[in-house]
Amino acid sequence: MALVTAERELGRRLQLVQGIHWLYGAQGDAYAALLRGYGSEPHPAYERARAAGPLWRSRLGVRVCTGYAPARRLLAARTADRHVAQPQSALAWDEGLPDAGELPGADQVREPAARAAGQALAGLRGEVDLVASVAARVPVEVLADVHGLTGTDRVRLAEACAGAAGALDAALAPPAYDDAVRLLDAVGTLRDLLGDGAARAAVVGVRAARELIAGALHALLRDPGPAGAAVRQDPALLVTETLRHESPVKLHTFSLAEDVETAGERVAAGEQVAVLVAAANRDPEAFTAPDRFVPDRYATASVPEPLVPAPHGVAVESFARGQAEAVLAAVAGAGGLAAAGGLPTAAGGVLAAAGGAVRLGRSPVTWGLERVPARVAG
């Protein structure tokens, strides 16, 4: 009976939150509309949110920040020691988990990432999806190597990471009931395999690394000339611009532990804050030509660093960056980078775009790349 009651409560909660998002979004609340996530391209939603101002209050009871300078100030402030459920929280997948341990840093993940990337790239044939074949695969292989998992445990890890891939978005955008159950089961498997402390870090880190790798590969396919030149010069330039232009974590919510003065307003301790990272990282007051992908902008020291939050208390930048740089180095080493027409592979073929990338629907935190279609020719 207790299980049935819990299932009914979960289903009711998911439907209620979805209804609130729909209602307020239809009434013009830009933040609720973003959480509703009906659009296939997120940036018009960020522009609508920016039009409301650099810092404003949503009808959902949250202070929404879209400007780079106030976002940087808020992200640097002390946050509440424990994650506090927001009024619009949908699925508390990490409830009961202890604070996350640290993810391995860039120096620890480069070697296993390079190995996994080399294997993934060598297996590309014909029509491929670079998300499934590379971006989603490499972080799981890295995590398995770091934790020394082998055999069936390695397979279970891959299945659990796939099942938990929607966790960051599900916390704010209610998934279908069956998807919610699969997600919670997947988190349970990760707890069994890695321990409670590492499970939260695994869920967050794997997804952030997947999005950063996918965004960098998408940039290479979209414009192999300038992006390829950046990789030849320094893969870190392209990764940094990807962190800005295609933020792997596009929305970060938290509760403040101290009063903060920013954008001419006072945000009180205990208030709920939603930083639209993707909007702030394209703030025209902070970046020249913010919608253009320009890796060379980071060859200049005066350009501000992209904002990279720590979702669910997990610092993801070093873990994700190290892997993305290793993947790009593997691509560059596969046969050099073409100036136009595609990317040469180690087998003598050319990897080229095969249609537009596809984003996940109703994923306001990552607004992730679901597929990056490519073709290996020759």
Sequence and secondary structure as in RCSB ss.txt:
>XXXX:A:sequence
MALVTAERELGRRLQLVQGIHWLYGAQGDAYAALLRGYGSEPHPAYERARAAGPLWRSRLGVRVCTGYAPARRLL
AARTADRHVAQPQSALAWDEGLPDAGELPGADQVREPAARAAGQALAGLRGEVDLVASVAARVPVEVLADVHGLT
GTDRVRLAEACAGAAGALDAALAPPAYDDAVRLLDAVGTLRDLLGDGAARAAVVGVRAARELIAGALHALLRDPG
PAGAAVRQDPALLVTETLRHESPVKLHTFSLAEDVETAGERVAAGEQVAVLVAAANRDPEAFTAPDRFVPDRYAT
ASVPEPLVPAPHGVAVESFARGQAEAVLAAVAGAGGLAAAGGLPTAAGGVLAAAGGAVRLGRSPVTWGLERVPAR
VAG
>XXXX:A:secstr
 HHHHHHHHHHHHHHHHHHHHHHHHHTT HHHHHHH   SSSHHHHHHHHHT SEEE TTS EEE  HHHHHHHH
HS B SS    TT    TTTT         HHHHHHHHHHHHHHHHHT  EEEEHIIIIITHHHHHHHHHHTT  
HHHHHHHHHHHHHTTTHHHHTTS   HHHHHHHHHHHHHHHHHH HHHHHHHHHHHHHHHHHHHHHHHHHHH HH
HHHHHHHH HHHHHHHHHHHT SS  EEEEBSS EEETTEEE TT EEEE HHHHTT TTTSSSTTS  GGGGGS
TTS       GGG   HHHHHHHHHHHHHHHHHTT   SSS EE TTS EEEE S  EE SS TTT  EEE EEE
EE 
